[in-house]
């Protein structure tokens, strides 16, 4: 009898210890704002005048070498960001992809034919959540489920894109808001990555980011908002698409609610981890078909993976 009681007590203690662990969700996040800048390279951030991004890096967490999917072009990388998977899973392999014109079908699809995105996953988990996307590059709009968003706008300039997104934040206080800027990529193609014009375009993006950060504060949601800065690819010369670090590595910056300050992320991060991290921030389960993993160590109370391996020195 004593042995049986001891066994019950031991089991209770183990269960107590298990349930006493922090919830597998960062605390205090009610809104996520993603700022996506097409063609923004780590070099651009480091060499251009970027006081607002610098503030985010100093007051948040950064990974300077997030790996994109290949090829390092726009459609497949924007898709991978919001779909939590790579081209092999979602089937978007190039900029010629259209919903009704493609060669590789998604490994699973929703009713509209698209692979599940963070927009549709969040909408199904929280049907009343305000979700919106404002984008400078029109083709971004073909990548996500239209019935999953409350707000869907395309504008022809970075300024009009930012102005509308800022008003959207102030008026609707979205649970998930996603903005896309395209002008940095334009500068890369026209003048070349590393050119004075390219760095000026990065500084312009930084000024728009500053206005977005101010709008989050004006909306009264800053203390509950996670802000993520991401890109689809970098570039080399006047192009991109190749398998070089200049083209296939971008910076990922996390700032705001629940985020450690001045933190350098150690774990390997891939561009499709963005969707997984957003799902994790909201405490919702990601689809099994996703291959992304949440970047947990950016959040207070979470450590780098125990099985993290950083390679060997020669």
HUSUL-V677849 format. One record per backbone hydrogen bond with DSSP energy under -0.5 kcal/mol. CO is the residue of the C=O (numbers start at 0). NH is the residue of the N-H. E is the energy in kcal/mol with one decimal. If there is no record, write none. Layout:
CO:NH:E, CO:NH:E
This chain:
0:4:-2.5, 1:5:-2.7, 2:6:-2.2, 3:7:-2.2, 4:8:-2.9, 5:9:-2.7, 6:10:-2.4, 7:11:-2.6, 8:12:-2.6, 9:13:-2.3, 10:14:-2.6, 11:15:-2.6, 12:16:-2.6, 13:17:-2.4, 14:18:-2.8, 15:19:-1.4, 17:20:-1.1, 22:24:-2.9, 25:28:-0.5, 27:29:-0.7, 30:225:-2.8, 31:33:-0.5, 31:176:-2.4, 32:34:-0.5, 32:227:-2.6, 33:35:-0.7, 33:178:-2.6, 34:36:-0.5, 34:229:-2.4, 35:37:-0.6, 35:180:-2.5, 36:39:-1.7, 37:184:-0.8, 38:40:-0.7, 40:44:-1.7, 41:45:-2.3, 42:46:-2.1, 43:47:-2.1, 47:49:-0.9, 49:53:-2.7, 50:54:-1.7, 51:55:-1.9, 52:56:-2.6, 53:57:-2.7, 54:58:-2.2, 56:59:-0.8, 59:261:-0.6, 59:262:-2.6, 60:253:-2.9, 61:264:-2.5, 62:65:-0.6, 62:251:-2.6, 65:249:-2.4, 66:270:-2.4, 70:72:-2.4, 72:76:-0.9, 73:76:-0.5, 73:77:-3.1, 74:78:-2.5, 75:79:-1.6, 76:80:-2.1, 77:81:-1.7, 78:82:-1.8, 79:83:-1.2, 79:84:-0.6, 80:274:-0.9, 81:117:-2.8, 83:290:-2.2, 83:291:-2.2, 85:88:-1.6, 85:89:-2.6, 86:90:-2.0, 88:106:-3.0, 90:92:-0.9, 93:96:-1.3, 97:100:-1.7, 100:97:-1.6, 102:104:-0.6, 109:112:-2.3, 113:109:-3.2, 116:120:-2.7, 117:121:-2.1, 118:122:-2.2, 119:123:-2.2, 120:124:-1.8, 121:125:-3.0, 125:128:-2.4, 128:130:-0.6, 129:174:-1.9, 129:175:-1.8, 130:149:-3.0, 130:150:-1.5, 131:177:-2.2, 132:152:-2.3, 133:179:-2.0, 134:154:-2.1, 135:137:-0.7, 136:139:-1.9, 137:140:-1.5, 138:141:-1.1, 139:142:-1.7, 144:147:-1.3, 145:148:-0.9, 150:132:-2.3, 152:134:-2.4, 156:160:-1.9, 157:161:-2.4, 158:162:-2.7, 159:163:-2.1, 160:164:-2.3, 161:165:-2.6, 162:166:-1.8, 163:167:-2.3, 164:168:-2.4, 165:169:-2.2, 166:170:-2.8, 167:171:-2.8, 167:172:-0.7, 168:172:-1.6, 174:31:-2.7, 175:131:-2.4, 176:33:-2.9, 177:133:-2.5, 178:35:-3.1, 179:135:-1.4, 180:37:-3.0, 181:185:-1.6, 182:186:-2.1, 183:187:-2.0, 184:188:-2.3, 185:189:-2.6, 186:190:-2.9, 186:191:-1.1, 187:191:-0.6, 191:194:-1.9, 194:198:-2.2, 195:199:-2.0, 196:200:-2.0, 197:201:-1.8, 198:202:-2.1, 199:203:-2.1, 200:204:-2.1, 201:205:-2.4, 202:206:-2.0, 203:207:-1.9, 204:208:-2.4, 205:209:-2.3, 206:210:-1.5, 207:211:-2.0, 208:212:-2.7, 209:213:-2.0, 210:214:-2.0, 211:215:-1.9, 212:216:-1.6, 213:217:-2.7, 214:218:-2.0, 215:220:-1.8, 215:221:-0.6, 216:219:-1.5, 220:223:-1.5, 221:224:-1.3, 223:29:-2.8, 223:30:-2.0, 224:226:-0.5, 224:256:-2.4, 225:32:-2.7, 226:254:-2.4, 227:34:-3.3, 228:252:-2.1, 229:36:-2.4, 235:238:-1.7, 236:192:-3.5, 238:235:-2.6, 240:71:-0.8, 241:243:-0.9, 243:246:-0.7, 243:247:-3.3, 244:248:-0.9, 245:234:-1.7, 246:233:-2.3, 247:67:-2.2, 249:65:-2.6, 251:62:-2.1, 252:228:-2.6, 253:60:-2.6, 254:226:-3.5, 255:258:-1.9, 257:299:-2.6, 262:61:-2.3, 262:264:-0.6, 268:66:-2.3, 269:272:-2.4, 270:273:-1.4, 271:275:-0.9, 272:276:-2.3, 273:277:-2.1, 274:278:-2.4, 275:279:-2.3, 276:280:-2.4, 277:281:-1.6, 278:282:-0.6, 278:283:-2.5, 279:282:-1.0, 286:289:-1.4, 293:295:-1.8, 294:297:-1.3, 295:298:-2.4, 297:259:-2.7, 298:301:-1.7, 304:307:-1.6
